[in-house]
Amino acid sequence: MCFFFFFIVALAAAVEAEATSGRFRMDIREKNLLGGGENIVEMDDFDEEDFALSKSSAADAEFDTVIGNIEDIIMEEDFQRLQQNFMEKYYQEFDDTEENKLIYTPIFNEYIDLLEKHLEQQLVERIPAFSMSAFTQSLKQHKDEVSGDIFDMLLTFTDFIAFKEMFIDYRAEREGRGLDLSHGLVVKSLSSVAPTPIPSTVAVGPK
């Protein structure tokens, strides 16, 4: 009888030990699974960050390509001639006063239609997928990375005040109230056609 009692007690202890061991192994498996889940989440986060970084790098490279092409275009004879002829045609209309003449508006529109369109056409030829609207949005995000001269020039296509100041500076140079033009003009922005270190002008050759 005592033997049977001890046998029952031993059997119960063995069952309890096995159950405890099973729970322990289950806990380990659960922890491993949970840990694996954490690793999966961490891996997913890493993949998303890596993808975002790759996408950002591609966008930056694309933006740099556009800026490089703009620098080339504005140094070409066609662009310089267009800008110089336009400035020569209208600079006497602009006065250094706060008043804005009615004639400024059609001149501004003609400037955009002539020079911005020329720039855009040249960019599309060199970068078939180029979009001026997309570039304009990208420019806002990268403006601190763009040369001041180039940014100022691009600004004259969208900002009337910058456009007007460009003409006022040009007129001052042409009338001898600015830099000494005897050694040629300095390129202030993209090109080298108009005479003055103004936002959005191109330099003019020596007279």
One Martini backbone bead per residue (centre of mass of N, CA, C, O) as a GRO file, in nm:
protein
  207
    1MET     BB    1   0.060   0.061  -0.022
    2CYS     BB    2   0.301   0.249   0.009
    3PHE     BB    3   0.413   0.193  -0.267
    4PHE     BB    4   0.170   0.301  -0.424
    5PHE     BB    5   0.183   0.588  -0.311
    6PHE     BB    6   0.471   0.657  -0.408
    7PHE     BB    7   0.410   0.605  -0.705
    8ILE     BB    8   0.200   0.830  -0.738
    9VAL     BB    9   0.380   1.064  -0.651
   10ALA     BB   10   0.600   1.021  -0.866
   11LEU     BB   11   0.414   1.047  -1.111
   12ALA     BB   12   0.316   1.336  -1.052
   13ALA     BB   13   0.596   1.464  -1.060
   14ALA     BB   14   0.661   1.386  -1.350
   15VAL     BB   15   0.428   1.531  -1.483
   16GLU     BB   16   0.498   1.812  -1.377
   17ALA     BB   17   0.780   1.824  -1.501
   18GLU     BB   18   0.688   1.791  -1.795
   19ALA     BB   19   0.505   2.039  -1.800
   20THR     BB   20   0.720   2.242  -1.729
   21SER     BB   21   0.905   2.175  -1.967
   22GLY     BB   22   0.696   2.241  -2.183
   23ARG     BB   23   0.654   2.535  -2.105
   24PHE     BB   24   0.947   2.616  -2.143
   25ARG     BB   25   0.967   2.540  -2.441
   26MET     BB   26   0.736   2.725  -2.527
   27ASP     BB   27   0.859   2.987  -2.433
   28ILE     BB   28   1.101   2.972  -2.616
   29ARG     BB   29   0.945   2.959  -2.882
   30GLU     BB   30   0.794   3.225  -2.841
   31LYS     BB   31   1.043   3.402  -2.815
   32ASN     BB   32   1.159   3.330  -3.087
   33LEU     BB   33   0.919   3.428  -3.247
   34LEU     BB   34   0.920   3.712  -3.141
   35GLY     BB   35   1.204   3.774  -3.220
   36GLY     BB   36   1.156   3.723  -3.518
   37GLY     BB   37   0.946   3.944  -3.548
   38GLU     BB   38   1.136   4.172  -3.480
   39ASN     BB   39   1.328   4.115  -3.711
   40ILE     BB   40   1.121   4.159  -3.932
   41VAL     BB   41   1.055   4.449  -3.862
   42GLU     BB   42   1.342   4.554  -3.883
   43MET     BB   43   1.377   4.471  -4.179
   44ASP     BB   44   1.147   4.640  -4.291
   45ASP     BB   45   1.258   4.911  -4.198
   46PHE     BB   46   1.521   4.890  -4.353
   47ASP     BB   47   1.400   4.866  -4.636
   48GLU     BB   48   1.251   5.138  -4.634
   49GLU     BB   49   1.499   5.316  -4.582
   50ASP     BB   50   1.663   5.219  -4.824
   51PHE     BB   51   1.456   5.303  -5.039
   52ALA     BB   52   1.440   5.604  -4.965
   53LEU     BB   53   1.740   5.661  -5.010
   54SER     BB   54   1.750   5.573  -5.305
   55LYS     BB   55   1.533   5.770  -5.407
   56SER     BB   56   1.675   6.030  -5.314
   57SER     BB   57   1.936   5.992  -5.476
   58ALA     BB   58   1.801   5.993  -5.755
   59ALA     BB   59   1.676   6.277  -5.732
   60ASP     BB   60   1.943   6.428  -5.688
   61ALA     BB   61   2.075   6.340  -5.953
   62GLU     BB   62   1.860   6.462  -6.139
   63PHE     BB   63   1.892   6.754  -6.045
   64ASP     BB   64   2.194   6.785  -6.115
   65THR     BB   65   2.155   6.739  -6.417
   66VAL     BB   66   1.983   6.985  -6.474
   67ILE     BB   67   2.178   7.202  -6.373
   68GLY     BB   68   2.408   7.131  -6.565
   69ASN     BB   69   2.244   7.196  -6.825
   70ILE     BB   70   2.182   7.490  -6.762
   71GLU     BB   71   2.473   7.588  -6.761
   72ASP     BB   72   2.521   7.518  -7.058
   73ILE     BB   73   2.293   7.677  -7.199
   74ILE     BB   74   2.368   7.975  -7.092
   75MET     BB   75   2.657   7.957  -7.255
   76GLU     BB   76   2.524   7.974  -7.510
   77GLU     BB   77   2.471   8.165  -7.782
   78ASP     BB   78   2.163   8.159  -7.807
   79PHE     BB   79   2.092   8.256  -7.523
   80GLN     BB   80   2.262   8.514  -7.513
   81ARG     BB   81   2.129   8.652  -7.754
   82LEU     BB   82   1.841   8.658  -7.650
   83GLN     BB   83   1.896   8.820  -7.390
   84GLN     BB   84   2.040   9.066  -7.504
   85ASN     BB   85   1.821   9.158  -7.703
   86PHE     BB   86   1.600   9.194  -7.490
   87MET     BB   87   1.741   9.402  -7.310
   88GLU     BB   88   1.790   9.614  -7.533
   89LYS     BB   89   1.488   9.658  -7.608
   90TYR     BB   90   1.378   9.732  -7.277
   91TYR     BB   91   1.555   9.890  -7.060
   92GLN     BB   92   1.431  10.192  -7.095
   93GLU     BB   93   1.151  10.119  -6.944
   94PHE     BB   94   1.322  10.111  -6.677
   95ASP     BB   95   1.275  10.223  -6.342
   96ASP     BB   96   1.396  10.337  -6.017
   97THR     BB   97   1.092  10.262  -5.904
   98GLU     BB   98   0.790  10.172  -5.754
   99GLU     BB   99   0.669  10.197  -6.012
  100ASN     BB  100   0.440  10.017  -6.231
  101LYS     BB  101   0.414   9.967  -6.541
  102LEU     BB  102   0.209   9.840  -6.779
  103ILE     BB  103   0.443   9.734  -6.971
  104TYR     BB  104   0.571   9.514  -6.789
  105THR     BB  105   0.385   9.274  -6.835
  106PRO     BB  106   0.438   9.205  -7.140
  107ILE     BB  107   0.743   9.177  -7.101
  108PHE     BB  108   0.738   8.945  -6.902
  109ASN     BB  109   0.583   8.746  -7.084
  110GLU     BB  110   0.791   8.747  -7.314
  111TYR     BB  111   1.028   8.644  -7.153
  112ILE     BB  112   0.909   8.372  -7.082
  113ASP     BB  113   0.839   8.278  -7.373
  114LEU     BB  114   1.137   8.291  -7.469
  115LEU     BB  115   1.346   8.187  -7.241
  116GLU     BB  116   1.201   7.959  -7.095
  117LYS     BB  117   1.130   7.798  -7.347
  118HIS     BB  118   1.415   7.754  -7.444
  119LEU     BB  119   1.515   7.606  -7.194
  120GLU     BB  120   1.308   7.376  -7.201
  121GLN     BB  121   1.371   7.263  -7.483
  122GLN     BB  122   1.667   7.192  -7.421
  123LEU     BB  123   1.607   6.995  -7.188
  124VAL     BB  124   1.431   6.793  -7.346
  125GLU     BB  125   1.656   6.710  -7.547
  126ARG     BB  126   1.848   6.602  -7.304
  127ILE     BB  127   1.573   6.534  -7.119
  128PRO     BB  128   1.298   6.369  -7.204
  129ALA     BB  129   1.165   6.362  -6.891
  130PHE     BB  130   1.129   6.651  -6.861
  131SER     BB  131   0.990   6.880  -6.600
  132MET     BB  132   0.921   7.193  -6.506
  133SER     BB  133   0.727   7.152  -6.267
  134ALA     BB  134   0.902   6.944  -6.116
  135PHE     BB  135   1.153   7.123  -6.096
  136THR     BB  136   1.029   7.354  -5.933
  137GLN     BB  137   0.974   7.180  -5.683
  138SER     BB  138   1.268   7.086  -5.643
  139LEU     BB  139   1.394   7.369  -5.609
  140LYS     BB  140   1.267   7.433  -5.331
  141GLN     BB  141   1.434   7.193  -5.187
  142HIS     BB  142   1.735   7.294  -5.334
  143LYS     BB  143   1.814   7.603  -5.307
  144ASP     BB  144   2.074   7.570  -5.115
  145GLU     BB  145   2.236   7.402  -5.361
  146VAL     BB  146   2.226   7.649  -5.542
  147SER     BB  147   2.345   7.872  -5.720
  148GLY     BB  148   2.283   8.200  -5.692
  149ASP     BB  149   2.280   8.275  -5.993
  150ILE     BB  150   2.083   8.057  -6.089
  151PHE     BB  151   1.850   8.115  -5.900
  152ASP     BB  152   1.806   8.411  -5.987
  153MET     BB  153   1.737   8.349  -6.279
  154LEU     BB  154   1.495   8.160  -6.230
  155LEU     BB  155   1.334   8.378  -6.072
  156THR     BB  156   1.261   8.562  -6.326
  157PHE     BB  157   1.021   8.360  -6.417
  158THR     BB  158   0.838   8.410  -6.126
  159ASP     BB  159   0.961   8.700  -6.038
  160PHE     BB  160   0.903   9.027  -6.092
  161ILE     BB  161   1.109   9.172  -5.913
  162ALA     BB  162   1.357   9.029  -6.028
  163PHE     BB  163   1.308   9.121  -6.317
  164LYS     BB  164   1.321   9.428  -6.266
  165GLU     BB  165   1.606   9.437  -6.137
  166MET     BB  166   1.753   9.340  -6.384
  167PHE     BB  167   1.690   9.593  -6.559
  168ILE     BB  168   1.799   9.811  -6.373
  169ASP     BB  169   2.090   9.707  -6.373
  170TYR     BB  170   2.133   9.714  -6.675
  171ARG     BB  171   2.090  10.016  -6.713
  172ALA     BB  172   2.317  10.113  -6.528
  173GLU     BB  173   2.540   9.988  -6.701
  174ARG     BB  174   2.473  10.124  -6.978
  175GLU     BB  175   2.495  10.427  -6.823
  176GLY     BB  176   2.746  10.413  -6.611
  177ARG     BB  177   2.623  10.332  -6.297
  178GLY     BB  178   2.818  10.095  -6.264
  179LEU     BB  179   3.011   9.901  -6.391
  180ASP     BB  180   3.293   9.846  -6.567
  181LEU     BB  181   3.268   9.776  -6.923
  182SER     BB  182   3.561   9.770  -7.058
  183HIS     BB  183   3.600   9.445  -6.956
  184GLY     BB  184   3.333   9.357  -6.943
  185LEU     BB  185   3.102   9.135  -6.831
  186VAL     BB  186   2.928   8.993  -6.568
  187VAL     BB  187   2.821   8.697  -6.447
  188LYS     BB  188   2.547   8.639  -6.244
  189SER     BB  189   2.414   8.400  -6.365
  190LEU     BB  190   2.376   8.178  -6.608
  191SER     BB  191   2.513   8.368  -6.803
  192SER     BB  192   2.663   8.588  -7.076
  193VAL     BB  193   2.501   8.878  -7.156
  194ALA     BB  194   2.434   9.060  -6.940
  195PRO     BB  195   2.534   9.365  -6.764
  196THR     BB  196   2.533   9.206  -6.457
  197PRO     BB  197   2.513   9.116  -6.112
  198ILE     BB  198   2.227   8.994  -6.159
  199PRO     BB  199   1.933   8.858  -6.145
  200SER     BB  200   1.925   8.696  -6.447
  201THR     BB  201   2.193   8.736  -6.612
  202VAL     BB  202   2.397   8.803  -6.887
  203ALA     BB  203   2.676   8.834  -7.044
  204VAL     BB  204   2.865   9.077  -7.210
  205GLY     BB  205   3.056   9.175  -7.431
  206PRO     BB  206   3.279   9.371  -7.533
  207LYS     BB  207   3.262   9.691  -7.693
   0.00000   0.00000   0.00000
